[in-house]
């Protein structure tokens, strides 16, 4: 049964609280609350459609939201909504709090506070958002009584839709140093860990006809051990990727250095984290050490979504390089 979100007010009318259950892992929900590209997709509706969402997701980071001009919604005479603030609590994936200064408030220069609390449950994530400091914001407070339940309903719909669709999500970190990706794979962590460490399995799924194929995979799976992959792309150009294993904790964690022939001698780091989640395993990948290397960042930005989708389809459906649909390079 779907339980709708409802707002509750504190006795002193200072705060409004809203809670909801979301059938998606806590990491997925927290990302939807902190990634600018995702926020602009789900936050708001036709009456208050966002034209800008910017978040520097870190303690002390600034954020800024702006909604397009609209005649459908007016608060305190304002129809072009602007709100901004500073992140004052940041504890992924459990707590996010930020100041909230809105141009439609009766006191627009007086900050209020929005605090998100996320807790994992057997079926997903319990989400609570509290907006406080509203004692002297009578008009805005009345609007928030209906507004925050609407926001968390949109958050739930977005997270559950993208999670159930098993979409691969890859984003660039705010400091431009890392790519962060995730995907849900409907299999135990042990099975996924095997797929990303066994050289015979890596040869089967890493690559695609019409794009590139790996001809070699060498793995010495231990801290300090070396790994190497080599192959050829669709134009007949050979490539090599190699590195050293830094951390190995089966089936939860795998970390290694990454040196790819097509970006010179740049040494970066790839980190895989596997966590049990409703429906299987949440796979999180982080490729860091890319700050100041825009060409490498661009190259890997297109590559990692494919890799995550490939390992997902291999583990879930047995799809391999030879059975996967080819890509035309024309």
C-alpha positions in Angstrom: 0.0 0.0 0.0 1.3 3.4 -0.9 1.4 5.8 2.1 1.3 9.5 1.1 3.5 12.0 2.8 2.0 14.4 5.3 3.5 17.5 6.9 3.3 18.0 10.7 4.0 21.3 12.5 5.7 21.8 15.8 3.5 23.4 18.6 5.3 26.7 18.3 4.8 26.8 14.5 8.6 27.0 14.1 9.1 23.8 12.0 7.4 21.6 9.5 8.4 17.9 9.4 7.6 15.4 6.6 8.4 11.7 6.5 8.2 9.1 3.7 9.4 5.6 2.9 11.3 5.1 -0.4 11.9 1.7 -1.9 15.5 2.4 -2.9 18.8 2.1 -1.1 19.9 5.0 1.2 22.9 5.7 -1.1 20.6 6.2 -4.0 18.3 8.6 -2.2 21.2 10.6 -0.8 22.7 11.0 -4.3 19.4 12.3 -5.6 19.4 15.0 -2.9 23.0 16.1 -3.5 23.7 15.8 -7.3 22.8 18.9 -9.2 22.0 17.0 -12.5 19.5 14.8 -10.7 17.9 17.5 -8.5 16.9 19.5 -11.6 15.2 16.4 -13.0 12.9 15.6 -10.2 12.5 18.7 -7.9 9.5 20.9 -8.9 6.5 20.6 -11.2 4.8 22.7 -13.9 3.7 25.3 -11.3 7.3 25.7 -10.0 9.7 24.3 -12.6 13.4 24.6 -11.7 15.6 26.4 -14.2 18.7 26.1 -12.1 20.0 23.7 -9.4 23.6 24.0 -8.3 25.1 22.1 -5.3 28.6 22.0 -4.0 28.0 18.8 -2.0 30.4 19.2 1.0 30.4 20.7 4.4 30.5 24.5 3.9 29.5 24.1 0.2 27.0 26.6 -1.3 23.8 25.7 -3.1 21.4 27.7 -5.3 17.9 27.0 -6.7 15.9 29.1 -9.1 12.5 28.4 -10.7 11.3 29.8 -14.0 8.9 32.7 -14.1 5.3 31.4 -13.8 1.9 32.8 -13.4 0.6 29.6 -11.8 2.1 30.2 -8.4 2.6 33.4 -6.5 3.8 33.7 -2.9 4.1 37.1 -1.1 4.0 38.7 -4.6 6.9 36.6 -5.9 6.5 34.4 -9.0 10.2 34.0 -9.9 11.5 31.9 -7.0 15.1 32.0 -5.8 16.6 30.3 -2.8 20.1 29.6 -1.7 22.2 28.6 1.3 25.1 26.8 2.8 25.5 23.1 3.8 26.1 23.0 7.5 25.8 19.2 8.1 27.1 16.6 5.6 27.3 13.0 6.7 26.7 10.7 3.7 24.4 8.9 3.3 22.6 9.7 6.5 22.4 13.5 7.2 22.2 16.6 5.0 21.4 20.0 6.4 21.6 23.5 4.9 20.5 27.0 5.4 17.6 28.2 3.3 17.2 31.9 2.3 14.2 32.4 0.0 13.2 35.6 -1.9 9.5 34.9 -1.3 9.9 35.0 2.5 8.6 37.9 4.5 12.2 38.1 5.9 14.3 37.0 2.9 17.6 37.8 4.5 16.9 35.7 7.6 18.0 32.1 7.1 15.8 29.1 7.9 17.1 25.6 8.1 16.3 22.4 6.1 17.5 19.1 7.5 17.3 15.7 5.8 17.7 12.5 7.8 17.9 9.1 6.0 17.8 5.7 7.7 18.0 2.3 6.0 15.0 0.0 6.4 14.5 -3.7 5.3 12.7 -2.4 2.2 14.5 0.8 1.4 15.0 4.1 3.1 13.1 6.1 5.7 13.4 9.8 4.8 12.6 12.7 7.1 12.9 16.4 6.2 12.4 19.2 8.7 12.2 22.8 7.8 12.7 25.0 10.9 13.0 28.7 11.7 9.5 29.5 10.3 7.9 31.2 13.3 7.8 34.6 11.5 7.1 33.2 8.0 3.3 32.8 8.2 2.6 32.8 4.4 5.6 30.7 3.5 4.9 28.3 6.3 1.4 27.6 5.1 2.8 27.0 1.6 5.4 24.6 2.9 2.8 22.6 4.7 1.7 21.4 1.3 5.0 21.9 -0.5 7.3 19.6 1.4 5.0 16.6 1.1 4.9 17.3 -2.6 8.7 17.4 -2.7 9.3 14.1 -1.0 6.6 12.5 -3.2 8.6 13.6 -6.2 11.8 12.3 -4.6 10.2 9.0 -4.0 8.8 8.7 -7.5 12.2 9.6 -9.0 14.3 7.2 -6.8 12.0 4.3 -7.2 11.6 4.8 -11.0 15.3 5.0 -11.7 16.1 2.3 -9.2 13.6 -0.2 -10.5 14.7 0.6 -14.0 18.3 -0.3 -12.9 19.6 2.7 -14.7 23.3 3.4 -14.5 24.0 6.7 -12.9 27.5 8.3 -13.3 28.3 11.9 -12.2 31.3 14.1 -12.0 32.3 15.2 -8.5 32.0 18.9 -7.6 35.8 19.3 -7.4 36.1 17.8 -10.9 38.5 15.1 -9.5 36.3 12.0 -9.7 33.6 10.1 -11.6 31.1 8.5 -9.3 28.8 5.8 -10.6 26.3 3.3 -9.3 24.0 0.6 -10.4 21.8 -2.1 -8.8 22.7 -5.6 -9.9 20.1 -8.3 -9.1 22.7 -10.8 -7.7 24.6 -11.4 -4.4 27.7 -9.3 -3.8 29.9 -12.5 -4.0 28.7 -13.0 -7.6 29.4 -9.4 -8.6 32.8 -9.4 -6.9 33.8 -12.5 -8.9 32.8 -10.8 -12.1 35.1 -7.8 -11.5 38.1 -9.8 -10.4 38.2 -13.1 -12.3 40.2 -12.6 -15.5 38.3 -15.2 -17.5 35.0 -13.5 -16.7 36.4 -10.0 -17.3 37.4 -11.1 -20.8 33.8 -12.2 -21.4 32.0 -9.0 -20.5 34.4 -6.0 -20.6 34.2 -4.6 -24.2 31.8 -4.5 -27.1 31.8 -5.4 -30.8 32.1 -2.2 -32.9 33.8 -0.4 -30.0 36.7 -2.3 -28.5 37.6 -5.8 -27.3 40.0 -7.0 -24.6 42.4 -9.7 -25.7 44.2 -10.1 -22.4 43.4 -9.8 -18.7 46.0 -10.6 -16.1 45.2 -10.5 -12.4 47.3 -11.0 -9.3 44.5 -10.5 -6.8 46.3 -9.4 -3.6 47.4 -6.0 -2.1 50.4 -5.0 -4.1 49.6 -7.4 -6.9 49.6 -6.2 -10.5 46.8 -6.2 -13.0 46.8 -5.6 -16.8 44.4 -5.5 -19.6 45.2 -5.1 -23.3 43.1 -5.1 -26.5 42.3 -3.4 -29.8 39.6 -0.8 -30.7 37.4 -0.8 -33.8 40.0 1.2 -35.7 42.7 -1.4 -35.1 44.6 0.7 -32.5 45.9 -1.3 -29.6 45.5 -0.2 -26.0 46.7 -1.2 -22.5 45.4 -0.5 -19.0 47.3 -1.6 -15.9 47.8 -0.9 -12.2 48.3 -2.2 -8.7 45.8 -3.5 -6.2 45.6 -1.3 -3.1 42.8 -2.7 -1.1 40.9 -6.0 -1.4 38.1 -7.0 1.0 35.9 -9.7 -0.7 33.1 -9.2 -1.5 32.8 -5.7 -0.3 35.7 -3.6 -1.5 38.2 -3.5 -4.4 40.6 -0.6 -5.0 43.4 -0.3 -7.6 45.5 2.2 -9.5 44.7 2.8 -13.1 47.1 3.8 -15.9 45.6 3.9 -19.4 47.7 4.1 -22.5 45.3 6.6 -24.3 45.8 9.3 -21.6 49.5 9.1 -21.1 51.2 8.3 -17.8 48.4 9.6 -15.6 47.9 7.4 -12.5 44.4 7.5 -11.1 42.5 5.3 -8.7 39.4 3.1 -9.2 37.3 2.1 -6.2 34.5 -0.5 -6.2 32.1 -0.7 -3.2 29.5 -3.5 -3.1 26.7 -3.3 -0.6 23.7 -5.5 0.0 20.5 -3.7 -1.1 16.8 -4.5 -1.7 16.8 -6.6 -4.9 20.5 -7.4 -5.0 23.8 -5.5 -4.7 24.4 -1.8 -4.9 27.6 -1.3 -6.9 29.3 2.0 -6.4 32.4 2.9 -8.5 34.6 5.9 -8.0 37.4 6.9 -10.4 39.5 9.6 -8.7 42.7 11.5 -9.3 41.4 13.3 -12.5 41.6 16.9 -11.3 43.1 19.1 -13.9 42.9 16.4 -16.6 39.8 17.5 -18.6 40.6 15.1 -21.5 40.9 12.1 -19.2 37.7 13.1 -17.4 35.9 13.4 -20.7 37.2 10.0 -21.9 36.3 8.1 -18.7 32.9 9.9 -18.5 31.7 8.1 -21.6 33.4 4.8 -20.7 32.3 4.0 -17.1 28.5 4.1 -17.8 29.1 1.4 -20.4 31.3 -0.7 -18.1 28.7 -0.6 -15.3 26.0 -1.6 -17.7 28.1 -4.4 -19.1 28.8 -6.0 -15.8 25.2 -5.7 -14.8 24.0 -7.4 -18.0 26.7 -10.1 -17.7 25.8 -11.0 -14.1 22.0 -10.8 -14.5 21.6 -12.2 -18.0 24.9 -13.8 -19.0 25.4 -11.2 -21.7 28.9 -11.2 -23.2 31.0 -9.2 -25.7 29.9 -11.6 -28.4 26.2 -11.7 -27.6 25.8 -8.0 -26.9 24.4 -5.8 -29.6 27.3 -4.2 -31.5 27.9 -0.4 -31.8 28.4 1.2 -35.1 31.5 3.6 -35.1 30.4 5.4 -38.3 
